Amino acid sequence: MTPAGSPAPGPAPTPGPATAPGPVPRPGTNRPGTSGPGTSPGTRGAPAGAPAAPPAAPAPRLPSPLRAAEDERFARRGVRLLLKRDDLIHPELVGNKWRKLAPNLAGAAGRPVLTFGGAYSNHLRATAAAGRLLGFPTVGVVRGDELAGRPLNPVLEQCAADGMRLVFVDRATYRAKRDPRVVARLLREAPEGAVVVPEGGSNAAAVRGCAELGRELRGRADVVAVACGTGGTLAGLAAGLAPGQRALGVPVLRGGFLGAEVRALQESAFGGPAGTWSLDDRFHFGGYGRVAPELAAFAADFSARHGLPVERLYVAKMLYALVALAEEGAFAPGTTVAAVVTGRPDPDTGSRG
């Protein structure tokens, strides 16, 4: 069975490379984990507008390493597997988070950032870390107002420790997060002049930033696979690849909605379809946050085979899909497949990156 999805053919434009955030004003001090002036009952974390003084931020490792992985499950089909180690780009802004955040933060130019995510959002954690490292205030709008009175999980606890102000909203409000009236109300929880970055960091700037990933892989693989949450990385990756290459997205959420999202993101970033891509939505294992025993066992085995720390919520599903597709004969003999490792396991749980 070949991957299901919606190919969007067409030549990839040549969007400019992602740029690192520019200089920011020297911030004040902050006591993470406290509530500040103007907080609401659904708000926790640092006082808005008072981030910690930033240390020197490590430079990103770009291009990220590309390494061969000897694996008999691919070799016996005549397929070569490569690992694109985006998990090694930056110790805290891991993988596609750097590629997506850097253009947005450059545009924000040191102003406060308000963004969105769930209780285990990698995007929120990366944004909070960027705020601490680069010295700008951050506000995270978290799905689920019932979480406001509970102890913070490790992800949100780290966000708060990094100075992010957490605002918990009900699910109806969260679903309406693109409504200008809802955004205006939420911006009242943020410092003046705040810039809104969408859920997952996926917008036109982020997609153009992810196109650099495709350019790094030109001429190196026939198929490039990536796990998909909001679709921004896939949209940019496909645009950056050369003609004759294709991007394969493995959605980690149920619903079959991602094709339309990728097309819309490419329209906003490039003015139309860019590159060749497809989706295979059979490998979500029940949806986001679900780690079935079969998937956990697969991830542990892959780690043992290749010495790669396998993040469970995204990367494991993409790698599992590639093994299944190879065994189905979806890749012709002689094909080189590159798997983009977009995250690494959280040390506390081993499941998030």
C-alpha positions as a Markdown table, in Angstrom:
| # | Residue | x | y | z |
|---|---|---|---|---|
| 1 | Met | 0.0 | 0.0 | 0.0 |
| 2 | Thr | 1.4 | 3.4 | -1.0 |
| 3 | Pro | 1.1 | 6.4 | 1.3 |
| 4 | Ala | -2.3 | 8.1 | 1.3 |
| 5 | Gly | -2.4 | 11.9 | 1.0 |
| 6 | Ser | -2.8 | 14.9 | -1.2 |
| 7 | Pro | 0.3 | 15.6 | -3.4 |
| 8 | Ala | 0.8 | 19.2 | -4.3 |
| 9 | Pro | 3.2 | 19.2 | -7.3 |
| 10 | Gly | 5.0 | 22.2 | -8.5 |
| 11 | Pro | 8.5 | 23.7 | -8.5 |
| 12 | Ala | 9.8 | 24.8 | -5.1 |
| 13 | Pro | 10.3 | 28.6 | -4.9 |
| 14 | Thr | 13.5 | 29.8 | -3.3 |
| 15 | Pro | 12.5 | 31.5 | -0.1 |
| 16 | Gly | 15.2 | 33.2 | 1.9 |
| 17 | Pro | 17.0 | 31.4 | 4.7 |
| 18 | Ala | 15.8 | 31.5 | 8.3 |
| 19 | Thr | 17.4 | 34.3 | 10.2 |
| 20 | Ala | 18.3 | 34.3 | 13.9 |
| 21 | Pro | 16.5 | 36.7 | 16.2 |
| 22 | Gly | 18.1 | 40.2 | 16.3 |
| 23 | Pro | 19.4 | 41.9 | 19.4 |
| 24 | Val | 16.9 | 42.6 | 22.2 |
| 25 | Pro | 16.9 | 45.2 | 25.0 |
| 26 | Arg | 18.5 | 44.2 | 28.3 |
| 27 | Pro | 15.6 | 42.9 | 30.4 |
| 28 | Gly | 14.9 | 43.2 | 34.1 |
| 29 | Thr | 14.7 | 40.4 | 36.7 |
| 30 | Asn | 12.0 | 37.9 | 37.4 |
| 31 | Arg | 11.0 | 35.4 | 40.0 |
| 32 | Pro | 9.6 | 32.4 | 38.1 |
| 33 | Gly | 6.6 | 30.6 | 39.6 |
| 34 | Thr | 4.9 | 33.7 | 41.1 |
| 35 | Ser | 1.9 | 35.6 | 40.0 |
| 36 | Gly | 2.3 | 39.1 | 39.0 |
| 37 | Pro | 0.3 | 42.3 | 38.7 |
| 38 | Gly | -2.8 | 41.9 | 36.6 |
| 39 | Thr | -2.9 | 38.1 | 36.8 |
| 40 | Ser | -6.3 | 36.5 | 36.5 |
| 41 | Pro | -7.6 | 33.4 | 38.3 |
| 42 | Gly | -6.6 | 31.3 | 35.3 |
| 43 | Thr | -3.1 | 32.7 | 35.1 |
| 44 | Arg | 0.1 | 31.3 | 36.6 |
| 45 | Gly | 3.8 | 31.9 | 36.1 |
| 46 | Ala | 6.0 | 34.9 | 36.0 |
| 47 | Pro | 4.8 | 38.5 | 36.1 |
| 48 | Ala | 4.2 | 39.7 | 32.5 |
| 49 | Gly | 7.0 | 41.9 | 31.2 |
| 50 | Ala | 9.7 | 40.8 | 33.6 |
| 51 | Pro | 11.9 | 38.1 | 32.1 |
| 52 | Ala | 15.1 | 36.9 | 33.6 |
| 53 | Ala | 18.4 | 38.4 | 32.4 |
| 54 | Pro | 19.5 | 36.1 | 29.5 |
| 55 | Pro | 22.8 | 34.2 | 29.5 |
| 56 | Ala | 24.7 | 33.9 | 26.2 |
| 57 | Ala | 22.6 | 31.7 | 24.0 |
| 58 | Pro | 24.4 | 28.8 | 22.2 |
| 59 | Ala | 24.5 | 29.2 | 18.5 |
| 60 | Pro | 22.4 | 26.8 | 16.4 |
| 61 | Arg | 24.2 | 23.8 | 14.8 |
| 62 | Leu | 23.3 | 24.3 | 11.1 |
| 63 | Pro | 23.1 | 22.5 | 8.8 |
| 64 | Ser | 22.2 | 19.7 | 11.2 |
| 65 | Pro | 24.1 | 16.4 | 10.8 |
| 66 | Leu | 22.9 | 13.8 | 8.3 |
| 67 | Arg | 24.0 | 10.2 | 9.2 |
| 68 | Ala | 23.5 | 6.8 | 7.6 |
| 69 | Ala | 21.6 | 4.2 | 9.6 |
| 70 | Glu | 22.4 | 0.6 | 8.8 |
| 71 | Asp | 19.1 | -1.3 | 9.2 |
| 72 | Glu | 18.3 | -4.7 | 7.7 |
| 73 | Arg | 14.6 | -3.9 | 7.5 |
| 74 | Phe | 15.4 | -1.3 | 4.8 |
| 75 | Ala | 18.5 | -3.0 | 3.4 |
| 76 | Arg | 16.8 | -6.2 | 2.4 |
| 77 | Arg | 14.4 | -4.1 | 0.3 |
| 78 | Gly | 17.3 | -2.2 | -1.3 |
| 79 | Val | 16.4 | 1.0 | 0.6 |
| 80 | Arg | 19.0 | 3.2 | 2.3 |
| 81 | Leu | 18.0 | 5.0 | 5.5 |
| 82 | Leu | 19.5 | 8.3 | 6.6 |
| 83 | Leu | 18.8 | 10.2 | 9.9 |
| 84 | Lys | 18.6 | 14.0 | 9.6 |
| 85 | Arg | 19.5 | 15.0 | 13.2 |
| 86 | Asp | 17.6 | 18.2 | 13.8 |
| 87 | Asp | 17.4 | 17.1 | 17.4 |
| 88 | Leu | 21.1 | 18.3 | 17.6 |
| 89 | Ile | 20.5 | 21.9 | 16.4 |
| 90 | His | 20.2 | 23.5 | 19.8 |
| 91 | Pro | 20.2 | 22.1 | 23.4 |
| 92 | Glu | 16.9 | 23.8 | 24.2 |
| 93 | Leu | 15.3 | 24.9 | 21.0 |
| 94 | Val | 15.3 | 21.4 | 19.5 |
| 95 | Gly | 14.8 | 20.5 | 15.9 |
| 96 | Asn | 12.0 | 22.1 | 14.0 |
| 97 | Lys | 11.4 | 24.4 | 17.0 |
| 98 | Trp | 14.5 | 26.5 | 16.1 |
| 99 | Arg | 13.7 | 26.5 | 12.4 |
| 100 | Lys | 10.1 | 27.7 | 13.1 |
| 101 | Leu | 10.8 | 30.1 | 16.0 |
| 102 | Ala | 13.8 | 31.9 | 14.7 |
| 103 | Pro | 12.0 | 33.8 | 11.8 |
| 104 | Asn | 9.1 | 34.7 | 14.1 |
| 105 | Leu | 11.5 | 36.0 | 16.8 |
| 106 | Ala | 13.4 | 38.0 | 14.3 |
| 107 | Gly | 10.1 | 39.6 | 13.3 |
| 108 | Ala | 9.2 | 40.2 | 16.9 |
| 109 | Ala | 12.5 | 42.1 | 17.4 |
| 110 | Gly | 12.6 | 41.6 | 21.2 |
| 111 | Arg | 8.9 | 42.4 | 21.8 |
| 112 | Pro | 6.8 | 40.2 | 24.1 |
| 113 | Val | 5.5 | 37.0 | 22.5 |
| 114 | Leu | 2.1 | 35.4 | 23.2 |
| 115 | Thr | 1.5 | 31.9 | 21.8 |
| 116 | Phe | -0.7 | 28.8 | 22.3 |
| 117 | Gly | -0.4 | 25.1 | 23.1 |
| 118 | Gly | -1.7 | 22.2 | 25.0 |
| 119 | Ala | -0.5 | 20.9 | 28.4 |
| 120 | Tyr | 2.4 | 19.0 | 26.9 |
| 121 | Ser | 3.3 | 21.5 | 24.2 |
| 122 | Asn | 6.8 | 21.3 | 22.9 |
| 123 | His | 6.2 | 24.7 | 21.2 |
| 124 | Leu | 5.3 | 26.4 | 24.5 |
| 125 | Arg | 8.4 | 24.9 | 26.2 |
| 126 | Ala | 10.7 | 26.1 | 23.3 |
| 127 | Thr | 9.1 | 29.5 | 23.3 |
| 128 | Ala | 9.6 | 29.9 | 27.0 |
| 129 | Ala | 13.3 | 28.8 | 26.7 |
| 130 | Ala | 13.8 | 31.3 | 23.9 |
| 131 | Gly | 12.4 | 34.0 | 26.0 |
| 132 | Arg | 14.8 | 33.2 | 28.8 |
| 133 | Leu | 17.8 | 32.8 | 26.5 |
| 134 | Leu | 17.1 | 36.0 | 24.5 |
| 135 | Gly | 15.5 | 38.2 | 27.1 |
| 136 | Phe | 11.9 | 38.8 | 26.0 |
| 137 | Pro | 8.7 | 38.2 | 28.0 |
| 138 | Thr | 6.5 | 35.2 | 27.0 |
| 139 | Val | 2.8 | 34.4 | 27.6 |
| 140 | Gly | 1.5 | 30.9 | 26.9 |
| 141 | Val | -2.2 | 30.3 | 26.4 |
| 142 | Val | -2.9 | 26.8 | 27.5 |
| 143 | Arg | -5.8 | 24.7 | 26.4 |
| 144 | Gly | -7.9 | 23.5 | 29.4 |
| 145 | Asp | -9.0 | 25.9 | 32.2 |
| 146 | Glu | -9.4 | 22.9 | 34.5 |
| 147 | Leu | -5.6 | 22.8 | 34.7 |
| 148 | Ala | -5.4 | 26.2 | 36.4 |
| 149 | Gly | -5.8 | 24.8 | 39.9 |
| 150 | Arg | -3.7 | 21.7 | 39.5 |
| 151 | Pro | 0.0 | 21.1 | 40.0 |
| 152 | Leu | 1.9 | 21.9 | 36.8 |
| 153 | Asn | 3.2 | 18.9 | 34.8 |
| 154 | Pro | 6.9 | 18.8 | 34.0 |
| 155 | Val | 6.5 | 20.7 | 30.7 |
| 156 | Leu | 4.4 | 23.5 | 32.1 |
| 157 | Glu | 6.6 | 23.6 | 35.2 |
| 158 | Gln | 9.6 | 24.2 | 33.0 |
| 159 | Cys | 7.8 | 26.9 | 31.0 |
| 160 | Ala | 7.0 | 28.7 | 34.3 |
| 161 | Ala | 10.6 | 28.3 | 35.5 |
| 162 | Asp | 11.8 | 29.9 | 32.2 |
| 163 | Gly | 9.6 | 32.9 | 33.0 |
| 164 | Met | 6.5 | 32.2 | 30.8 |
| 165 | Arg | 3.2 | 33.5 | 32.1 |
| 166 | Leu | 0.6 | 30.7 | 31.7 |
| 167 | Val | -3.0 | 31.6 | 30.9 |
| 168 | Phe | -5.4 | 28.7 | 31.1 |
| 169 | Val | -8.5 | 29.0 | 28.9 |
| 170 | Asp | -11.5 | 26.7 | 28.3 |
| 171 | Arg | -11.6 | 24.6 | 25.2 |
| 172 | Ala | -14.2 | 26.7 | 23.4 |
| 173 | Thr | -12.0 | 29.8 | 23.8 |
| 174 | Tyr | -9.0 | 27.8 | 22.6 |
| 175 | Arg | -10.8 | 26.6 | 19.5 |
| 176 | Ala | -11.6 | 30.2 | 18.7 |
| 177 | Lys | -7.9 | 31.3 | 19.1 |
| 178 | Arg | -7.9 | 32.7 | 15.5 |
| 179 | Asp | -10.9 | 34.9 | 16.1 |
| 180 | Pro | -9.7 | 38.6 | 16.3 |
| 181 | Arg | -12.0 | 39.3 | 19.3 |
| 182 | Val | -10.6 | 36.3 | 21.2 |
| 183 | Val | -7.0 | 37.4 | 20.4 |
| 184 | Ala | -7.7 | 40.9 | 21.5 |
| 185 | Arg | -9.0 | 39.7 | 24.8 |
| 186 | Leu | -6.0 | 37.4 | 25.3 |
| 187 | Leu | -3.6 | 40.2 | 24.5 |
| 188 | Arg | -4.8 | 42.0 | 27.6 |
| 189 | Glu | -3.0 | 39.2 | 29.5 |
| 190 | Ala | 0.3 | 40.1 | 27.8 |
| 191 | Pro | 2.7 | 43.1 | 28.0 |
| 192 | Glu | 2.0 | 46.0 | 25.7 |
| 193 | Gly | 3.2 | 45.5 | 22.1 |
| 194 | Ala | 3.1 | 41.7 | 22.3 |
| 195 | Val | 3.4 | 39.7 | 19.1 |
| 196 | Val | 1.1 | 36.7 | 18.5 |
| 197 | Val | 2.7 | 33.5 | 17.3 |
| 198 | Pro | 0.2 | 30.7 | 16.4 |
| 199 | Glu | 0.0 | 27.3 | 17.9 |
| 200 | Gly | 3.0 | 25.2 | 17.0 |
| 201 | Gly | 4.7 | 28.2 | 15.6 |
| 202 | Ser | 3.2 | 27.4 | 12.2 |
| 203 | Asn | 2.7 | 30.5 | 10.1 |
| 204 | Ala | 4.2 | 31.9 | 6.8 |
| 205 | Ala | 7.4 | 33.0 | 8.5 |
| 206 | Ala | 7.9 | 29.6 | 10.1 |
| 207 | Val | 7.2 | 27.7 | 6.9 |
| 208 | Arg | 9.8 | 29.8 | 5.0 |
| 209 | Gly | 12.2 | 29.0 | 7.8 |
| 210 | Cys | 11.6 | 25.3 | 7.4 |
| 211 | Ala | 12.3 | 25.5 | 3.7 |
| 212 | Glu | 16.0 | 25.7 | 4.7 |
| 213 | Leu | 15.6 | 22.1 | 6.0 |
| 214 | Gly | 14.7 | 21.0 | 2.4 |
| 215 | Arg | 17.6 | 22.9 | 0.9 |
| 216 | Glu | 20.0 | 21.2 | 3.3 |
| 217 | Leu | 18.7 | 17.8 | 1.9 |
| 218 | Arg | 18.8 | 18.7 | -1.8 |
| 219 | Gly | 20.5 | 15.8 | -3.7 |
| 220 | Arg | 20.9 | 13.7 | -0.5 |
| 221 | Ala | 17.7 | 11.6 | -0.5 |
| 222 | Asp | 14.8 | 10.7 | -2.8 |
| 223 | Val | 12.1 | 10.8 | 0.0 |
| 224 | Val | 12.3 | 12.9 | 3.2 |
| 225 | Ala | 9.9 | 11.9 | 6.0 |
| 226 | Val | 8.8 | 14.1 | 8.9 |
| 227 | Ala | 6.3 | 13.7 | 11.7 |
| 228 | Cys | 3.5 | 16.3 | 11.5 |
| 229 | Gly | 1.5 | 18.2 | 14.1 |
| 230 | Thr | 0.4 | 21.5 | 12.6 |
| 231 | Gly | 1.9 | 20.9 | 9.1 |
| 232 | Gly | 4.3 | 23.8 | 9.1 |
| 233 | Thr | 7.5 | 21.8 | 8.9 |
| 234 | Leu | 6.2 | 19.6 | 6.0 |
| 235 | Ala | 5.0 | 22.7 | 4.1 |
| 236 | Gly | 8.4 | 24.3 | 4.3 |
| 237 | Leu | 10.4 | 21.1 | 3.8 |
| 238 | Ala | 8.6 | 20.3 | 0.5 |
| 239 | Ala | 9.2 | 23.8 | -0.8 |
| 240 | Gly | 13.0 | 23.6 | -0.1 |
| 241 | Leu | 13.6 | 20.2 | -1.7 |
| 242 | Ala | 14.8 | 19.9 | -5.3 |
| 243 | Pro | 12.6 | 18.7 | -8.2 |
| 244 | Gly | 12.5 | 14.9 | -8.2 |
| 245 | Gln | 12.5 | 14.7 | -4.4 |
| 246 | Arg | 9.4 | 14.4 | -2.3 |
| 247 | Ala | 8.4 | 15.0 | 1.3 |
| 248 | Leu | 6.4 | 12.5 | 3.2 |
| 249 | Gly | 4.4 | 13.6 | 6.3 |
| 250 | Val | 3.2 | 11.3 | 9.1 |
| 251 | Pro | 0.5 | 13.0 | 11.1 |
| 252 | Val | 0.4 | 12.3 | 14.8 |
| 253 | Leu | -3.2 | 13.5 | 15.2 |
| 254 | Arg | -6.4 | 11.9 | 14.0 |
| 255 | Gly | -8.9 | 13.6 | 11.8 |
| 256 | Gly | -7.4 | 13.7 | 8.2 |
| 257 | Phe | -7.4 | 17.6 | 8.3 |
| 258 | Leu | -3.7 | 18.2 | 7.7 |
| 259 | Gly | -3.7 | 18.2 | 3.9 |
| 260 | Ala | -5.8 | 21.4 | 3.8 |
| 261 | Glu | -3.6 | 23.0 | 6.5 |
| 262 | Val | -0.4 | 22.3 | 4.5 |
| 263 | Arg | -1.9 | 23.7 | 1.3 |
| 264 | Ala | -3.1 | 26.9 | 3.2 |
| 265 | Leu | 0.4 | 27.3 | 4.8 |
| 266 | Gln | 2.1 | 27.1 | 1.4 |
| 267 | Glu | -0.4 | 29.5 | 0.0 |
| 268 | Ser | 0.4 | 32.0 | 2.8 |
| 269 | Ala | 4.2 | 31.5 | 2.6 |
| 270 | Phe | 4.8 | 31.1 | -1.1 |
| 271 | Gly | 1.6 | 32.2 | -2.9 |
| 272 | Gly | 0.7 | 28.6 | -4.0 |
| 273 | Pro | 1.8 | 25.0 | -4.0 |
| 274 | Ala | 5.5 | 24.3 | -3.6 |
| 275 | Gly | 7.3 | 21.0 | -4.0 |
| 276 | Thr | 5.9 | 17.5 | -4.0 |
| 277 | Trp | 4.5 | 16.0 | -0.8 |
| 278 | Ser | 2.1 | 13.4 | 0.5 |
| 279 | Leu | 0.6 | 12.3 | 3.8 |
| 280 | Asp | 0.1 | 8.9 | 5.4 |
| 281 | Asp | -2.3 | 9.2 | 8.3 |
| 282 | Arg | -2.3 | 5.5 | 9.3 |
| 283 | Phe | 0.3 | 5.8 | 12.1 |
| 284 | His | -1.2 | 8.2 | 14.7 |
| 285 | Phe | -1.7 | 5.4 | 17.2 |
| 286 | Gly | -4.9 | 6.9 | 18.5 |
| 287 | Gly | -3.9 | 10.6 | 18.4 |
| 288 | Tyr | -1.6 | 13.1 | 20.0 |
| 289 | Gly | -0.2 | 12.0 | 23.4 |
| 290 | Arg | -1.0 | 8.4 | 22.8 |
| 291 | Val | 1.9 | 6.0 | 23.2 |
| 292 | Ala | 0.7 | 2.4 | 22.6 |
| 293 | Pro | 2.8 | -0.4 | 24.1 |
| 294 | Glu | 3.7 | -1.5 | 20.5 |
| 295 | Leu | 5.0 | 2.0 | 19.7 |
| 296 | Ala | 7.0 | 2.2 | 23.0 |
| 297 | Ala | 8.6 | -1.2 | 22.3 |
| 298 | Phe | 9.4 | -0.1 | 18.7 |
| 299 | Ala | 11.1 | 3.1 | 19.9 |
| 300 | Ala | 13.2 | 1.2 | 22.5 |
| 301 | Asp | 14.3 | -1.3 | 19.9 |
| 302 | Phe | 15.2 | 1.5 | 17.4 |
| 303 | Ser | 17.2 | 3.3 | 20.1 |
| 304 | Ala | 19.1 | 0.1 | 20.8 |
| 305 | Arg | 19.8 | -0.6 | 17.1 |
| 306 | His | 21.0 | 2.9 | 16.3 |
| 307 | Gly | 22.0 | 4.7 | 19.5 |
| 308 | Leu | 19.3 | 7.3 | 18.8 |
| 309 | Pro | 17.2 | 8.7 | 21.7 |
| 310 | Val | 13.7 | 8.3 | 20.1 |
| 311 | Glu | 11.0 | 10.8 | 21.2 |
| 312 | Arg | 7.7 | 8.9 | 21.4 |
| 313 | Leu | 5.0 | 11.4 | 20.4 |
| 314 | Tyr | 6.3 | 12.4 | 17.0 |
| 315 | Val | 9.6 | 10.8 | 16.0 |
| 316 | Ala | 8.6 | 7.2 | 16.9 |
| 317 | Lys | 5.5 | 7.4 | 14.8 |
| 318 | Met | 7.4 | 8.6 | 11.8 |
| 319 | Leu | 10.1 | 6.0 | 12.1 |
| 320 | Tyr | 7.5 | 3.2 | 12.7 |
| 321 | Ala | 5.7 | 4.4 | 9.5 |
| 322 | Leu | 8.9 | 4.2 | 7.5 |
| 323 | Val | 9.6 | 0.7 | 8.6 |
| 324 | Ala | 6.1 | -0.4 | 7.8 |
| 325 | Leu | 6.2 | 1.3 | 4.4 |
| 326 | Ala | 9.5 | -0.4 | 3.6 |
| 327 | Glu | 8.1 | -3.8 | 4.5 |
| 328 | Glu | 5.1 | -3.0 | 2.3 |
| 329 | Gly | 7.4 | -2.3 | -0.7 |
| 330 | Ala | 6.3 | 1.3 | -0.9 |
| 331 | Phe | 9.9 | 2.4 | -1.6 |
| 332 | Ala | 11.5 | 1.1 | -4.8 |
| 333 | Pro | 14.9 | -0.6 | -4.6 |
| 334 | Gly | 17.6 | 2.0 | -4.8 |
| 335 | Thr | 15.6 | 4.6 | -2.9 |
| 336 | Thr | 17.3 | 6.7 | -0.3 |
| 337 | Val | 15.0 | 7.8 | 2.5 |
| 338 | Ala | 15.9 | 10.5 | 5.0 |
| 339 | Ala | 14.0 | 10.6 | 8.4 |
| 340 | Val | 14.0 | 14.0 | 10.0 |
| 341 | Val | 14.5 | 13.6 | 13.8 |
| 342 | Thr | 12.6 | 16.7 | 15.0 |
| 343 | Gly | 12.9 | 16.1 | 18.8 |
| 344 | Arg | 14.4 | 14.1 | 21.6 |
| 345 | Pro | 12.9 | 12.4 | 24.6 |
| 346 | Asp | 12.2 | 14.4 | 27.7 |
| 347 | Pro | 14.6 | 13.2 | 30.4 |
| 348 | Asp | 11.7 | 12.9 | 32.9 |
| 349 | Thr | 9.3 | 10.8 | 30.8 |
| 350 | Gly | 11.3 | 9.6 | 27.8 |
| 351 | Ser | 8.3 | 10.4 | 25.7 |
| 352 | Arg | 8.5 | 14.0 | 24.8 |
| 353 | Gly | 11.0 | 16.2 | 23.0 |
